[in-house]
């Protein structure tokens, strides 16, 4: 059994809900069919993370900061 690495999570499971999983699986099946190769839902998610994580990070942060109430001294 490998030793755990400090600061690294030991889990590889993230709950996304059934509706989102079905959407991911649909994309993976369509890509598999059109490319004549086997693409798993996890491969699709890994691609999304690799290609779009930074953009999503920035956009989510901007949206959350816009919703954050301003402080009294920020007038």
DSSP file (Angstrom, degrees, kcal/mol; ACC not computed):
  #  RESIDUE AA STRUCTURE BP1 BP2  ACC     N-H-->O    O-->H-N    N-H-->O    O-->H-N    TCO  KAPPA ALPHA  PHI   PSI    X-CA   Y-CA   Z-CA
    1    1 A X              0   0    0      0, 0.0     2,-0.0     0, 0.0     0, 0.0   0.000 360.0 360.0 360.0 127.0    0.0    0.0    0.0
    2    2 A X        -     0   0    0      1,-0.1     2,-0.2     0, 0.0     0, 0.0  -0.348 360.0-112.4 -69.3 149.0    1.5    3.4   -1.0
    3    3 A X        -     0   0    0      1,-0.1     2,-0.2    -2,-0.0    -1,-0.1  -0.492  35.8-104.9 -76.4 149.5    2.1    6.0    1.7
    4    4 A X        -     0   0    0     -2,-0.2     2,-0.5     1,-0.1    -1,-0.1  -0.479  27.4-128.8 -76.2 147.5    0.0    9.1    1.6
    5    5 A X    >   -     0   0    0     -2,-0.2     3,-2.2     3,-0.1    -1,-0.1  -0.842  29.7-109.5 -96.2 127.4    1.6   12.3    0.4
    6    6 A X  T 3  S+     0   0    0     -2,-0.5     3,-0.1     1,-0.3    -1,-0.0  -0.288 103.6  17.4 -56.8 135.8    1.2   15.3    2.7
    7    7 A X  T 3  S+     0   0    0      1,-0.3     2,-0.4    -3,-0.0    -1,-0.3   0.361 102.3 110.2  85.0  -6.4   -1.2   17.8    1.2
    8    8 A X    <   -     0   0    0     -3,-2.2    -1,-0.3     2,-0.0     2,-0.2  -0.856  67.9-126.4-104.7 137.1   -2.7   15.4   -1.3
    9    9 A X        -     0   0    0     -2,-0.4    -4,-0.1     1,-0.1    -3,-0.0  -0.554   7.3-148.4 -77.2 143.8   -6.2   14.0   -1.0
   10   10 A X  S    S+     0   0    0     -2,-0.2     2,-0.3    -6,-0.0    -1,-0.1   0.549  70.3  91.5 -89.1  -7.0   -6.5   10.3   -1.0
   11   11 A X        -     0   0    0      1,-0.1    -2,-0.1     2,-0.1     3,-0.0  -0.625  44.8-178.7 -92.8 148.1   -9.9   10.3   -2.7
   12   12 A X        +     0   0    0     -2,-0.3     2,-0.5     2,-0.0    -1,-0.1   0.148  59.1  95.6-122.1  14.7  -10.5   10.2   -6.4
   13   13 A X        +     0   0    0      2,-0.0     2,-0.4     0, 0.0    -2,-0.1  -0.923  45.8 178.9-114.8 129.8  -14.3   10.4   -6.2
   14   14 A X        -     0   0    0     -2,-0.5     2,-0.4    -3,-0.0    -2,-0.0  -0.998  28.4-126.5-128.7 129.5  -16.2   13.7   -6.5
   15   15 A X        +     0   0    0     -2,-0.4     3,-0.0     1,-0.2    -2,-0.0  -0.629  37.8 159.5 -77.0 125.1  -20.0   13.8   -6.4
   16   16 A X        -     0   0    0     -2,-0.4     4,-0.4     1,-0.1    -1,-0.2   0.441  49.6-113.0-121.0  -7.2  -21.5   15.6   -9.4
   17   17 A X     >  -     0   0    0      3,-0.1     4,-2.2     2,-0.1     5,-0.2   0.124  27.8 -85.5  86.6 155.6  -25.0   14.3   -9.3
   18   18 A X  H  > S+     0   0    0      1,-0.2     4,-2.6     2,-0.2     5,-0.2   0.888 122.9  53.5 -66.0 -41.9  -26.9   12.0  -11.7
   19   19 A X  H  > S+     0   0    0      1,-0.2     4,-1.8     2,-0.2    -1,-0.2   0.924 112.4  44.0 -62.4 -45.4  -28.0   14.7  -14.2
   20   20 A X  H  > S+     0   0    0     -4,-0.4     4,-2.5     2,-0.2    -1,-0.2   0.908 112.9  52.4 -66.1 -40.6  -24.5   16.0  -14.7
   21   21 A X  H  X S+     0   0    0     -4,-2.2     4,-3.0     1,-0.2     5,-0.2   0.919 108.0  51.3 -61.6 -42.3  -23.1   12.5  -14.9
   22   22 A X  H  X S+     0   0    0     -4,-2.6     4,-2.2     1,-0.2    -1,-0.2   0.892 110.1  49.8 -61.3 -39.1  -25.6   11.6  -17.6
   23   23 A X  H  X S+     0   0    0     -4,-1.8     4,-2.0     2,-0.2    -2,-0.2   0.918 112.3  46.9 -65.0 -43.9  -24.6   14.8  -19.6
   24   24 A X  H  X S+     0   0    0     -4,-2.5     4,-2.4     1,-0.2    -2,-0.2   0.926 112.7  49.5 -62.6 -45.6  -20.9   13.9  -19.3
   25   25 A X  H  X S+     0   0    0     -4,-3.0     4,-2.6     1,-0.2    -1,-0.2   0.873 107.7  55.0 -62.9 -37.6  -21.6   10.3  -20.3
   26   26 A X  H  X S+     0   0    0     -4,-2.2     4,-2.4    -5,-0.2    -1,-0.2   0.927 109.6  46.4 -61.2 -45.4  -23.7   11.5  -23.3
   27   27 A X  H  X S+     0   0    0     -4,-2.0     4,-2.7     1,-0.2     5,-0.2   0.917 112.1  50.8 -63.1 -43.1  -20.7   13.6  -24.6
   28   28 A X  H  X S+     0   0    0     -4,-2.4     4,-2.4     1,-0.2    11,-0.4   0.912 111.2  48.2 -62.2 -42.7  -18.3   10.7  -24.1
   29   29 A X  H  X S+     0   0    0     -4,-2.6     4,-2.6     2,-0.2    -1,-0.2   0.918 112.8  48.1 -63.4 -43.3  -20.6    8.3  -26.0
   30   30 A X  H  X S+     0   0    0     -4,-2.4     4,-2.8     2,-0.2     5,-0.2   0.922 113.2  46.8 -65.2 -44.1  -21.0   10.8  -28.9
   31   31 A X  H  X S+     0   0    0     -4,-2.7     4,-2.4     2,-0.2     6,-0.3   0.911 112.6  51.3 -62.9 -41.9  -17.3   11.5  -29.1
   32   32 A X  H  X>S+     0   0    0     -4,-2.4     5,-1.4    -5,-0.2     4,-1.0   0.930 112.9  45.3 -59.8 -46.5  -16.6    7.7  -29.0
   33   33 A X  H  <5S+     0   0    0     -4,-2.6     3,-0.4     1,-0.2    -2,-0.2   0.944 116.7  43.2 -64.0 -49.6  -19.0    7.1  -31.8
   34   34 A X  H  <5S+     0   0    0     -4,-2.8    -1,-0.2     1,-0.2    -2,-0.2   0.824 121.1  39.8 -69.8 -31.7  -17.9    9.9  -34.0
   35   35 A X  H  <5S-     0   0    0     -4,-2.4    -1,-0.2    -5,-0.2    -2,-0.2   0.514 101.8-130.0 -94.2  -5.6  -14.1    9.3  -33.5
   36   36 A X  T  <5S+     0   0    0     -4,-1.0     2,-0.3    -3,-0.4    -3,-0.2   0.882  73.5 106.3  54.8  41.0  -14.5    5.5  -33.6
   37   37 A X  S   <S-     0   0    0     -5,-1.4     2,-0.8    -6,-0.3    -1,-0.2  -0.913  79.6 -99.9-139.0 167.0  -12.5    5.3  -30.3
   38   38 A X        +     0   0    0     -2,-0.3     2,-0.6    -3,-0.1    -9,-0.1  -0.800  39.3 177.8 -97.2 107.3  -13.5    4.5  -26.7
   39   39 A X        -     0   0    0     -2,-0.8    -7,-0.2   -11,-0.4     2,-0.2  -0.941  14.5-152.8-109.8 121.7  -13.8    7.7  -24.6
   40   40 A X    >>  -     0   0    0     -2,-0.6     4,-1.8     1,-0.1     3,-0.6  -0.549  28.2-111.9 -88.1 156.4  -14.8    7.2  -21.0
   41   41 A X  H 3> S+     0   0    0      1,-0.2     4,-2.3     2,-0.2     5,-0.2   0.870 119.5  56.3 -54.6 -37.0  -16.7    9.9  -19.1
   42   42 A X  H 3> S+     0   0    0      1,-0.2     4,-2.5     2,-0.2    -1,-0.2   0.864 103.5  53.7 -65.1 -34.6  -13.6   10.3  -16.9
   43   43 A X  H <> S+     0   0    0     -3,-0.6     4,-2.2     2,-0.2    -1,-0.2   0.903 108.2  50.2 -64.3 -40.8  -11.5   11.0  -20.0
   44   44 A X  H  X S+     0   0    0     -4,-1.8     4,-2.3     2,-0.2    -2,-0.2   0.925 111.8  47.2 -62.9 -45.2  -14.0   13.8  -21.0
   45   45 A X  H  X S+     0   0    0     -4,-2.3     4,-2.5     2,-0.2    -2,-0.2   0.905 110.4  52.4 -62.9 -42.5  -13.8   15.3  -17.5
   46   46 A X  H  X S+     0   0    0     -4,-2.5     4,-2.6     1,-0.2    -1,-0.2   0.898 109.3  50.2 -61.2 -40.5  -10.0   15.1  -17.5
   47   47 A X  H  X S+     0   0    0     -4,-2.2     4,-2.6     2,-0.2     5,-0.3   0.933 109.7  50.5 -62.6 -46.1   -9.9   17.0  -20.8
   48   48 A X  H  X S+     0   0    0     -4,-2.3     4,-2.9     1,-0.2     5,-0.3   0.927 112.3  47.1 -57.4 -45.6  -12.3   19.6  -19.5
   49   49 A X  H  X S+     0   0    0     -4,-2.5     4,-1.5     1,-0.2     5,-0.3   0.933 114.1  46.5 -61.5 -47.3  -10.1   20.2  -16.5
   50   50 A X  H  < S+     0   0    0     -4,-2.6    -1,-0.2    -5,-0.2    -2,-0.2   0.874 123.1  33.6 -64.7 -37.8   -6.9   20.3  -18.5
   51   51 A X  H  < S+     0   0    0     -4,-2.6    -2,-0.2    -5,-0.2    -1,-0.2   0.807 132.4  20.5 -89.5 -31.8   -8.3   22.7  -21.1
   52   52 A X  H  X S+     0   0    0     -4,-2.9     4,-2.4    -5,-0.3     5,-0.2   0.380  85.2 102.0-126.7   4.2  -10.7   24.9  -19.2
   53   53 A X  H  X S+     0   0    0     -4,-1.5     4,-2.7    -5,-0.3     5,-0.2   0.911  86.4  48.7 -61.2 -44.6   -9.9   24.9  -15.4
   54   54 A X  H  > S+     0   0    0     -5,-0.3     4,-2.3     2,-0.2    -1,-0.2   0.921 112.8  47.5 -62.9 -43.9   -8.1   28.2  -15.4
   55   55 A X  H  > S+     0   0    0      1,-0.2     4,-2.4     2,-0.2    -1,-0.2   0.921 114.2  47.0 -63.2 -43.8  -10.8   30.0  -17.3
   56   56 A X  H  X S+     0   0    0     -4,-2.4     4,-2.7     2,-0.2     5,-0.3   0.889 109.9  54.5 -64.4 -39.5  -13.5   28.5  -15.0
   57   57 A X  H  X S+     0   0    0     -4,-2.7     4,-2.2    -5,-0.2    -2,-0.2   0.947 111.6  43.5 -58.1 -50.8  -11.5   29.4  -11.9
   58   58 A X  H  X S+     0   0    0     -4,-2.3     4,-2.5     1,-0.2    -2,-0.2   0.913 115.1  48.6 -63.2 -44.6  -11.3   33.1  -13.0
   59   59 A X  H  X S+     0   0    0     -4,-2.4     4,-2.5     2,-0.2    -2,-0.2   0.923 112.5  47.0 -65.6 -44.9  -15.0   33.2  -14.0
   60   60 A X  H  X S+     0   0    0     -4,-2.7     4,-2.5     1,-0.2     5,-0.2   0.915 112.7  50.1 -63.2 -42.6  -16.3   31.6  -10.8
   61   61 A X  H  X S+     0   0    0     -4,-2.2     4,-2.4    -5,-0.3    -2,-0.2   0.922 110.7  49.7 -61.8 -44.3  -14.1   33.9   -8.7
   62   62 A X  H  X S+     0   0    0     -4,-2.5     4,-2.2     1,-0.2    -2,-0.2   0.929 111.8  48.6 -59.4 -46.0  -15.3   37.0  -10.6
   63   63 A X  H  X S+     0   0    0     -4,-2.5     4,-1.5     1,-0.2    -2,-0.2   0.906 112.7  47.4 -62.8 -42.1  -18.9   36.0  -10.1
   64   64 A X  H  X S+     0   0    0     -4,-2.5     4,-1.0     1,-0.2    -1,-0.2   0.886 111.8  50.0 -67.6 -38.1  -18.5   35.3   -6.4
   65   65 A X  H  < S+     0   0    0     -4,-2.4    -1,-0.2     1,-0.2    -2,-0.2   0.854 107.9  54.1 -69.2 -33.6  -16.7   38.6   -5.8
   66   66 A X  H  < S+     0   0    0     -4,-2.2    -1,-0.2     1,-0.2    -2,-0.2   0.865 110.7  46.4 -65.8 -35.4  -19.5   40.5   -7.7
   67   67 A X  H  < S+     0   0    0     -4,-1.5    -1,-0.2    -5,-0.2     2,-0.2   0.678  88.6 105.2 -79.6 -18.5  -22.1   39.0   -5.4
   68   68 A X  S  < S-     0   0    0     -4,-1.0     2,-0.1    -5,-0.1    -3,-0.0  -0.446  80.1-115.2 -68.1 128.8  -20.1   39.7   -2.2
   69   69 A X        -     0   0    0     -2,-0.2    -1,-0.1     1,-0.1     2,-0.1  -0.385  32.1-116.5 -65.0 139.5  -21.5   42.6   -0.3
   70   70 A X        -     0   0    0      1,-0.1     2,-0.1    -2,-0.1    -1,-0.1  -0.400  28.1-110.6 -75.3 155.1  -19.2   45.6   -0.1
   71   71 A X    >   -     0   0    0      1,-0.1     3,-1.6    -2,-0.1    -1,-0.1  -0.452  25.7-111.9 -81.5 157.9  -17.9   46.8    3.2
   72   72 A X  G >  S+     0   0    0      1,-0.3     3,-0.7     2,-0.1    -1,-0.1   0.844 116.3  54.7 -58.1 -36.7  -19.0   50.1    4.7
   73   73 A X  G 3  S+     0   0    0      1,-0.2    -1,-0.3     2,-0.1    -3,-0.0   0.483  89.4  78.4 -79.3  -2.1  -15.5   51.6    4.2
   74   74 A X  G <         0   0    0     -3,-1.6    -1,-0.2     1,-0.2    -2,-0.1   0.187 360.0 360.0 -92.5  17.7  -15.5   50.8    0.5
   75   75 A X    <         0   0    0     -3,-0.7    -1,-0.2    -5,-0.0    -2,-0.1   0.495 360.0 360.0 -72.3 360.0  -17.7   53.7   -0.5
